[in-house]
Amino acid sequence: MSKNVYEPYWNSLRLHPVPRWLDEGKFGIYTHWGVYSVPACGPNGSWYPYNMYREGTQQYEYHVQHYGHPSKFGYKDFIPMFKAEKFDPDEWAELFKAAGARFAGPVAEHHDGFSMWDSDVNEWNAARMGPQRDIVGELEKAIRKRGMKFMVAFHHAENWWFYPHWRKEFDVSNPKYSGLYGPIHNQDAPPDFGWDDQDLPSKEFLEKWKEKIREVVDKYRPDLIWFDFGLQYVQEKYKREIIAYYFNRASEWNMGVTVCYKDHSVPPGFGVVDYELGRESELTYHRWITDTDIAIGGRWSYVYGIEYKSTTWLIHYLVDNVSKNGYLLLNVGPKASGEIPEQAKQRLLEMGEWLKLNGEAIYGTSPWVLYGEGPTKMTLRGGFTEEAEVFYTAEDIRFTVKDNLLYAILLGWPGEEREITIKSLRVLYPGEVHSVSMLGVDGELKWSQSSEGLRIKMPNEKPCEHAYVIKIERE
């Protein structure tokens, strides 16, 4: 092995750059799919194994009604039912490519403790049980074959707190199943899920947490590793060690890689910070990414009765993020069989059609000095703010730039042959603009500059749906 480029200390790890492919690609897709997809009961399907052991929750009541009391039918008993009989990694990868994603991949392990790869570290894995297939490995090959970068998501730090080990009537308190449910600890009914300085993860647990990531790094060489909230609960030295290992291996392989994280799980200036179900309200100095669900309400995995966000909403979310120095990671939840629901496919293909025409205003662009203009303003910023989400109009505009081009993306259709004025563009000098056109429309648009801004006459028909890109060529 060659000499390490990075030492396991933050002052060294912060020197690792965000790779150019991510800054240019902007848009990725990942999947919440696992044993929890079998019961397919919401509201948050991936938290079914947490709630099925807790009286008073919707998922507990559903479990008792459909499978019996959890003392008789535990989470482990779903594993043989997770057969993934219709899983086709090439079909998934082809869909993600058609959607316009530049990177994609699976949740490698969620809080539930079930690994979706062929693991020697964890016997509870998809290659030995359930599907009896290396899900991560098959997706890695299919995704890379189509020219996309490959990512994995890790949520497994939360496994320490996920199951109620103090409930001795449940299988979660049986050491025989500790590989799935986590080591038996603190059986005196500790506080509910989350940080508790009296219930810190053991050295054994943290070593296994690290070894799972190391195994995935060595086997599948991911271009991006995304961490859930549990990273903040991991003892710092384990975080530094595994990230240094990842960065040094990537340097050996001549790969540009990065890490996504939430809150202040790592020091500022490192990797890319993620906002779950939320985003920034203003243009930022730092890069950031949103992970949001294609379903309304953040269902994450597939659940019965699921409803989907509109394609317009999804495209506006992507455009707004990019204009503010952000990226978008969109989640799709397949059914337990491996099928991606038709309504989800439809949204993805429609996003791909829009990006096929308008992608030059997204891929490879940078934010401008202003993110946009218009009357619609976000009232909240950061994670878990989608409940206060706004809906944009034709007066709302977002900007991106590439080389000498300035793109003004209209988040609604003003009307055929209507004249609009983009007020923010009054900062452009007289004579600075050489031409104005709209992507998907032949020829130049009629335009003029004034002290009020850049006046543009719309074409006689709109070229697409959802959002409309004005391309401004400048000096």
C-alpha positions as CSV (number, residue, x, y, z in Angstrom):
1,M,0.0,0.0,0.0
2,S,1.3,3.4,-0.9
3,K,2.0,6.1,1.8
4,N,-1.1,7.6,3.2
5,V,-2.0,11.0,1.8
6,Y,-4.4,11.8,4.7
7,E,-3.9,11.4,8.4
8,P,-6.8,10.5,10.7
9,Y,-7.1,14.1,12.0
10,W,-9.6,16.8,10.9
11,N,-6.8,19.3,9.9
12,S,-5.6,16.7,7.4
13,L,-9.0,15.4,6.3
14,R,-10.4,18.9,5.7
15,L,-7.8,19.3,2.9
16,H,-9.6,16.7,0.8
17,P,-11.5,18.5,-2.0
18,V,-15.1,18.0,-3.1
19,P,-14.7,16.2,-6.5
20,R,-15.5,18.0,-9.7
21,W,-17.9,15.3,-10.8
22,L,-20.3,16.1,-8.0
23,D,-20.1,19.9,-8.5
24,E,-20.9,19.3,-12.2
25,G,-23.4,16.5,-11.8
26,K,-25.7,18.2,-9.2
27,F,-28.4,15.4,-9.2
28,G,-28.4,11.9,-7.7
29,I,-30.9,9.2,-6.8
30,Y,-30.7,6.7,-4.0
31,T,-33.1,3.9,-2.7
32,H,-34.5,3.0,0.7
33,W,-35.1,-0.7,0.1
34,G,-34.7,-3.6,2.5
35,V,-36.5,-6.0,4.9
36,Y,-38.8,-3.1,6.0
37,S,-40.2,-3.0,2.5
38,V,-42.1,-6.2,3.2
39,P,-44.7,-4.9,5.6
40,A,-44.8,-1.7,3.5
41,C,-46.6,0.3,6.3
42,G,-46.1,4.0,6.9
43,P,-45.9,6.7,7.8
44,N,-42.1,6.2,7.5
45,G,-41.7,2.8,6.1
46,S,-38.0,2.4,7.0
47,W,-38.8,2.9,10.6
48,Y,-41.3,0.0,10.8
49,P,-38.8,-2.2,12.7
50,Y,-38.5,0.5,15.4
51,N,-42.3,1.2,15.7
52,M,-43.5,-2.4,15.5
53,Y,-42.1,-3.1,19.0
54,R,-43.7,0.1,20.5
55,E,-47.4,0.1,21.6
56,G,-49.4,3.0,20.5
57,T,-47.8,3.5,17.1
58,Q,-49.6,3.0,13.8
59,Q,-47.1,0.4,12.7
60,Y,-47.4,-1.6,16.0
61,E,-51.2,-1.8,15.5
62,Y,-50.7,-2.8,11.9
63,H,-48.2,-5.5,12.9
64,V,-50.5,-7.1,15.5
65,Q,-53.4,-7.1,13.0
66,H,-51.5,-8.6,10.1
67,Y,-48.7,-10.7,11.6
68,G,-49.5,-11.2,15.2
69,H,-47.9,-9.8,18.4
70,P,-44.2,-8.9,18.0
71,S,-43.4,-11.4,20.8
72,K,-44.5,-14.1,18.3
73,F,-43.5,-12.6,15.0
74,G,-40.4,-10.4,15.2
75,Y,-38.6,-8.3,12.6
76,K,-36.2,-11.1,11.8
77,D,-39.2,-13.2,10.6
78,F,-39.7,-10.8,7.7
79,I,-36.3,-11.7,6.2
80,P,-37.5,-14.9,4.4
81,M,-40.3,-12.8,2.9
82,F,-37.9,-10.3,1.4
83,K,-37.3,-12.3,-1.8
84,A,-36.6,-9.4,-4.3
85,E,-37.9,-11.7,-7.0
86,K,-38.3,-8.9,-9.6
87,F,-35.2,-7.0,-8.8
88,D,-33.4,-6.0,-12.0
89,P,-30.3,-3.8,-11.3
90,D,-29.9,-2.9,-15.0
91,E,-33.6,-1.8,-15.2
92,W,-33.0,0.4,-12.1
93,A,-29.8,1.9,-13.5
94,E,-31.4,2.5,-16.8
95,L,-34.3,4.4,-15.2
96,F,-31.9,6.5,-13.0
97,K,-29.9,7.4,-16.1
98,A,-33.0,8.3,-18.0
99,A,-34.1,10.5,-15.1
100,G,-30.9,12.6,-15.6
101,A,-29.1,11.4,-12.4
102,R,-25.4,11.7,-12.5
103,F,-24.8,9.5,-9.4
104,A,-26.9,6.8,-7.8
105,G,-26.9,3.9,-5.4
106,P,-28.6,2.1,-2.5
107,V,-28.9,2.5,1.3
108,A,-26.2,-0.1,2.1
109,E,-27.6,-0.6,5.7
110,H,-30.4,1.1,7.5
111,H,-31.0,1.3,11.2
112,D,-32.4,-2.2,11.1
113,G,-28.9,-3.9,11.0
114,F,-29.5,-5.8,7.8
115,S,-26.6,-5.4,5.3
116,M,-27.6,-5.2,1.6
117,W,-24.2,-6.5,0.4
118,D,-22.3,-9.8,0.5
119,S,-20.7,-9.3,3.9
120,D,-18.1,-11.2,5.9
121,V,-18.5,-8.7,8.8
122,N,-22.3,-9.2,9.3
123,E,-23.9,-12.6,8.7
124,W,-27.3,-10.9,8.5
125,N,-27.0,-9.8,4.9
126,A,-28.9,-10.0,1.6
127,A,-26.4,-12.4,0.0
128,R,-27.0,-15.1,2.6
129,M,-30.6,-14.4,3.5
130,G,-33.8,-13.1,1.9
131,P,-32.9,-12.3,-1.7
132,Q,-29.6,-14.2,-1.5
133,R,-28.1,-11.6,-3.8
134,D,-25.4,-9.0,-3.4
135,I,-27.7,-6.0,-3.9
136,V,-25.0,-3.4,-3.5
137,G,-22.6,-5.2,-5.8
138,E,-25.1,-5.8,-8.5
139,L,-26.2,-2.1,-8.4
140,E,-22.6,-0.9,-8.4
141,K,-21.9,-2.8,-11.7
142,A,-25.1,-1.7,-13.4
143,I,-24.8,2.0,-12.4
144,R,-21.1,2.3,-13.4
145,K,-21.9,0.6,-16.7
146,R,-24.1,3.5,-17.6
147,G,-21.5,6.1,-16.8
148,M,-22.9,7.3,-13.5
149,K,-21.0,7.6,-10.2
150,F,-21.8,5.1,-7.5
151,M,-22.8,6.1,-4.0
152,V,-23.8,4.2,-0.8
153,A,-25.7,5.4,2.3
154,F,-25.0,4.3,5.8
155,H,-27.6,4.6,8.6
156,H,-26.2,1.8,10.8
157,A,-24.8,3.9,13.7
158,E,-28.4,4.3,14.9
159,N,-28.7,0.5,15.3
160,W,-27.4,0.8,18.9
161,W,-30.6,2.7,20.0
162,F,-33.1,1.3,17.4
163,Y,-34.5,-1.8,19.2
164,P,-35.9,-2.0,22.8
165,H,-33.4,-4.4,24.2
166,W,-35.1,-4.0,27.7
167,R,-38.3,-5.7,26.4
168,K,-37.3,-9.3,27.4
169,E,-40.5,-10.7,25.8
170,F,-39.3,-9.7,22.3
171,D,-36.6,-11.4,20.1
172,V,-34.6,-8.1,20.2
173,S,-33.4,-9.1,23.7
174,N,-32.2,-12.5,22.6
175,P,-28.3,-12.6,22.1
176,K,-28.8,-15.1,19.3
177,Y,-30.0,-12.3,17.1
178,S,-27.6,-9.6,18.2
179,G,-26.0,-9.5,14.8
180,L,-29.2,-8.0,13.5
181,Y,-30.6,-6.1,16.5
182,G,-27.3,-4.9,17.9
183,P,-25.5,-6.0,21.1
184,I,-27.7,-6.5,24.2
185,H,-27.2,-3.5,26.5
186,N,-28.8,-1.3,29.0
187,Q,-31.8,-3.5,29.7
188,D,-33.3,-1.1,32.3
189,A,-35.5,0.8,29.8
190,P,-33.2,3.7,28.8
191,P,-34.6,6.9,27.3
192,D,-36.0,6.6,23.8
193,F,-34.1,6.8,20.5
194,G,-31.2,9.2,20.5
195,W,-28.1,10.4,22.3
196,D,-27.9,9.4,26.0
197,D,-24.5,9.8,27.8
198,Q,-25.5,6.8,30.0
199,D,-26.0,4.6,26.9
200,L,-22.9,5.1,24.7
201,P,-22.1,2.6,22.0
202,S,-19.6,0.0,23.1
203,K,-16.1,-0.5,21.5
204,E,-17.3,-3.7,20.0
205,F,-20.2,-1.9,18.3
206,L,-18.1,0.9,17.0
207,E,-15.4,-1.4,15.7
208,K,-18.1,-3.3,13.8
209,W,-19.6,0.0,12.5
210,K,-16.2,0.9,11.1
211,E,-15.5,-2.6,9.6
212,K,-18.8,-2.6,7.7
213,I,-17.9,0.7,6.0
214,R,-14.3,-0.5,5.3
215,E,-15.7,-3.7,3.7
216,V,-18.0,-1.7,1.4
217,V,-15.1,0.7,0.5
218,D,-12.8,-2.2,-0.4
219,K,-15.4,-4.3,-2.3
220,Y,-17.3,-1.6,-4.2
221,R,-15.1,1.5,-4.2
222,P,-18.0,4.0,-3.9
223,D,-17.5,7.5,-5.3
224,L,-19.6,9.0,-2.4
225,I,-20.5,7.9,1.1
226,W,-23.6,9.5,2.6
227,F,-24.0,9.3,6.4
228,D,-27.3,9.6,8.4
229,F,-27.6,11.4,11.7
230,G,-26.0,8.6,13.7
231,L,-22.6,9.8,12.6
232,Q,-22.8,12.4,15.3
233,Y,-23.1,9.7,18.0
234,V,-20.0,7.8,16.8
235,Q,-16.8,8.3,18.9
236,E,-14.7,10.8,17.1
237,K,-11.6,8.6,16.5
238,Y,-13.7,6.0,14.7
239,K,-15.1,8.7,12.3
240,R,-11.6,10.1,11.6
241,E,-10.1,6.6,11.1
242,I,-12.7,5.4,8.6
243,I,-12.8,8.6,6.6
244,A,-9.0,8.7,6.4
245,Y,-9.1,5.1,5.3
246,Y,-11.7,5.9,2.6
247,F,-9.8,9.0,1.3
248,N,-6.5,7.2,1.2
249,R,-7.9,4.2,-0.6
250,A,-9.5,6.6,-3.1
251,S,-6.2,8.3,-3.6
252,E,-4.6,4.9,-4.4
253,W,-7.3,4.2,-6.9
254,N,-7.1,7.8,-8.4
255,M,-10.7,8.4,-7.6
256,G,-12.4,11.7,-6.6
257,V,-14.7,10.9,-3.6
258,T,-16.4,12.7,-0.9
259,V,-18.6,12.3,2.2
260,C,-22.0,13.7,3.0
261,Y,-23.1,14.3,6.6
262,K,-25.8,16.0,8.7
263,D,-25.6,18.8,11.3
264,H,-22.1,19.1,12.8
265,S,-21.3,15.5,12.7
266,V,-17.8,16.6,11.5
267,P,-16.1,20.0,11.6
268,P,-17.1,22.7,9.1
269,G,-15.3,22.8,5.8
270,F,-15.3,19.1,5.4
271,G,-17.3,17.2,2.7
272,V,-20.8,18.2,1.9
273,V,-23.5,19.0,4.5
274,D,-26.9,17.4,4.0
275,Y,-30.3,18.8,4.8
276,E,-33.0,16.1,5.1
277,L,-36.3,17.2,3.7
278,G,-35.2,20.8,3.5
279,R,-32.8,23.3,1.9
280,E,-31.3,26.7,2.1
281,S,-33.4,29.8,1.7
282,E,-30.5,32.0,0.4
283,L,-27.4,31.7,-1.7
284,T,-24.6,30.1,0.4
285,Y,-20.8,30.2,0.4
286,H,-20.7,26.4,1.2
287,R,-21.8,23.5,-1.0
288,W,-24.7,21.5,0.4
289,I,-27.1,18.8,-0.6
290,T,-30.7,17.9,0.1
291,D,-31.9,14.4,0.5
292,T,-35.7,14.3,-0.1
293,D,-38.2,11.7,-0.9
294,I,-40.1,11.4,-4.1
295,A,-43.2,10.6,-2.0
296,I,-45.2,13.2,-0.2
297,G,-44.5,13.3,3.5
298,G,-41.2,11.5,3.5
299,R,-42.2,7.9,3.4
300,W,-38.7,6.9,2.3
301,S,-39.4,3.2,1.6
302,Y,-42.5,2.0,-0.3
303,V,-45.7,1.9,1.7
304,Y,-49.3,1.2,0.9
305,G,-51.3,4.2,0.0
306,I,-48.2,6.2,-1.0
307,E,-48.7,9.5,-2.8
308,Y,-46.1,11.2,-4.9
309,K,-44.9,14.7,-5.3
310,S,-45.5,16.3,-8.7
311,T,-42.8,16.5,-11.4
312,T,-43.1,20.3,-11.3
313,W,-42.4,20.3,-7.6
314,L,-39.3,18.1,-8.0
315,I,-37.9,20.1,-10.9
316,H,-38.4,23.4,-9.0
317,Y,-36.6,21.8,-6.0
318,L,-33.6,20.9,-8.1
319,V,-33.5,24.2,-9.8
320,D,-33.7,26.2,-6.6
321,N,-31.0,24.1,-4.9
322,V,-28.6,24.5,-7.8
323,S,-29.1,28.3,-7.9
324,K,-28.2,28.5,-4.2
325,N,-25.0,26.3,-4.4
326,G,-26.7,23.1,-3.6
327,Y,-27.3,19.6,-5.0
328,L,-30.3,17.2,-4.9
329,L,-30.3,13.6,-3.8
330,L,-33.7,12.1,-4.5
331,N,-35.0,9.0,-2.8
332,V,-37.1,6.3,-4.5
333,G,-38.6,3.4,-2.5
334,P,-39.0,0.2,-4.5
335,K,-41.5,-2.5,-3.5
336,A,-40.3,-5.6,-1.6
337,S,-40.3,-7.5,-4.9
338,G,-37.8,-5.1,-6.4
339,E,-40.3,-3.3,-8.6
340,I,-40.2,0.5,-8.8
341,P,-43.7,1.8,-8.7
342,E,-45.1,3.2,-11.9
343,Q,-45.9,6.6,-10.5
344,A,-42.3,7.0,-9.3
345,K,-41.1,5.9,-12.7
346,Q,-43.3,8.4,-14.4
347,R,-41.9,11.3,-12.3
348,L,-38.3,10.2,-12.9
349,L,-38.8,9.9,-16.7
350,E,-40.5,13.3,-16.8
351,M,-37.6,14.8,-14.9
352,G,-35.3,13.2,-17.4
353,E,-37.2,14.7,-20.3
354,W,-37.0,18.2,-18.8
355,L,-33.2,17.7,-18.2
356,K,-32.7,16.4,-21.7
357,L,-33.9,19.8,-23.0
358,N,-32.7,22.1,-20.2
359,G,-29.9,20.3,-18.5
360,E,-27.2,22.7,-19.8
361,A,-28.7,25.2,-17.3
362,I,-28.1,22.6,-14.4
363,Y,-25.1,20.4,-15.2
364,G,-21.7,22.0,-14.9
365,T,-23.1,25.3,-13.9
366,S,-22.2,27.5,-10.9
367,P,-24.4,29.8,-8.9
368,W,-24.5,33.5,-10.0
369,V,-24.0,36.5,-7.7
370,L,-27.8,36.4,-7.1
371,Y,-29.8,33.1,-6.8
372,G,-32.9,34.6,-8.2
373,E,-35.8,37.0,-7.9
374,G,-39.6,36.9,-7.5
375,P,-42.3,37.3,-4.9
376,T,-42.3,33.8,-3.4
377,K,-40.0,33.6,-0.4
378,M,-39.1,30.6,1.8
379,T,-39.9,31.3,5.5
380,L,-37.7,28.5,6.9
381,R,-34.3,27.0,6.0
382,G,-32.4,23.8,6.8
383,G,-33.6,20.3,7.4
384,F,-37.2,19.1,8.0
385,T,-38.8,22.3,6.5
386,E,-40.8,20.8,3.6
387,E,-44.0,21.2,5.5
388,A,-43.6,24.9,5.0
389,E,-42.7,24.4,1.3
390,V,-43.6,27.2,-1.1
391,F,-45.0,26.9,-4.6
392,Y,-43.5,29.1,-7.3
393,T,-45.0,31.2,-10.0
394,A,-44.0,32.6,-13.4
395,E,-42.6,35.7,-11.6
396,D,-40.1,33.5,-9.7
397,I,-36.8,33.2,-11.5
398,R,-33.6,31.3,-10.7
399,F,-30.1,32.0,-12.1
400,T,-27.1,29.8,-12.9
401,V,-24.0,30.5,-15.0
402,K,-21.6,28.6,-17.2
403,D,-18.7,30.3,-19.0
404,N,-20.1,33.4,-20.6
405,L,-23.7,32.2,-20.4
406,L,-26.2,33.3,-17.8
407,Y,-29.3,31.2,-17.5
408,A,-32.6,32.6,-16.1
409,I,-34.9,29.8,-15.2
410,L,-38.6,30.8,-15.1
411,L,-40.5,28.6,-12.6
412,G,-43.8,29.1,-14.4
413,W,-45.0,30.1,-17.9
414,P,-45.7,33.9,-18.3
415,G,-47.9,33.4,-21.4
416,E,-47.4,33.3,-25.1
417,E,-45.7,36.4,-26.6
418,R,-45.9,38.2,-23.3
419,E,-43.1,40.6,-22.4
420,I,-41.4,40.1,-19.1
421,T,-38.7,42.2,-17.3
422,I,-36.0,40.5,-15.3
423,K,-35.3,43.2,-12.8
424,S,-32.1,41.7,-11.4
425,L,-30.4,42.0,-14.7
426,R,-30.3,45.7,-14.6
427,V,-26.8,45.2,-13.1
428,L,-25.7,44.1,-16.7
429,Y,-23.8,46.8,-18.5
430,P,-25.2,48.3,-21.8
431,G,-23.9,46.2,-24.6
432,E,-22.9,43.3,-22.4
433,V,-25.7,41.1,-23.7
434,H,-25.1,39.6,-27.1
435,S,-28.1,37.3,-27.6
436,V,-31.1,36.0,-25.7
437,S,-32.9,32.7,-26.5
438,M,-35.0,30.0,-24.9
439,L,-33.9,26.4,-24.7
440,G,-36.1,24.3,-27.0
441,V,-37.1,27.3,-29.1
442,D,-35.5,28.1,-32.5
443,G,-33.9,31.5,-33.0
444,E,-33.4,34.5,-30.8
445,L,-36.1,36.1,-28.6
446,K,-36.8,39.8,-28.9
447,W,-35.1,41.6,-26.1
448,S,-33.9,45.0,-24.9
449,Q,-32.0,46.5,-21.9
450,S,-33.2,49.4,-19.8
451,S,-32.7,50.8,-16.4
452,E,-35.5,48.5,-15.2
453,G,-33.7,45.3,-16.3
454,L,-33.7,43.0,-19.3
455,R,-36.9,42.9,-21.2
456,I,-37.7,39.7,-23.1
457,K,-40.7,38.8,-25.3
458,M,-41.8,35.2,-24.8
459,P,-42.1,32.9,-27.8
460,N,-45.5,32.0,-29.3
461,E,-45.6,28.6,-27.6
462,K,-43.8,27.0,-24.6
463,P,-41.2,24.4,-25.4
464,C,-41.8,22.1,-22.4
465,E,-43.5,21.9,-19.0
466,H,-42.5,22.7,-15.5
467,A,-39.8,25.4,-16.0
468,Y,-38.4,27.5,-18.8
469,V,-34.8,28.4,-19.4
470,I,-33.8,31.7,-20.9
471,K,-30.2,31.6,-22.2
472,I,-28.3,34.9,-22.1
473,E,-25.0,35.1,-24.0
474,R,-22.7,37.9,-22.6
475,E,-19.3,39.2,-23.1
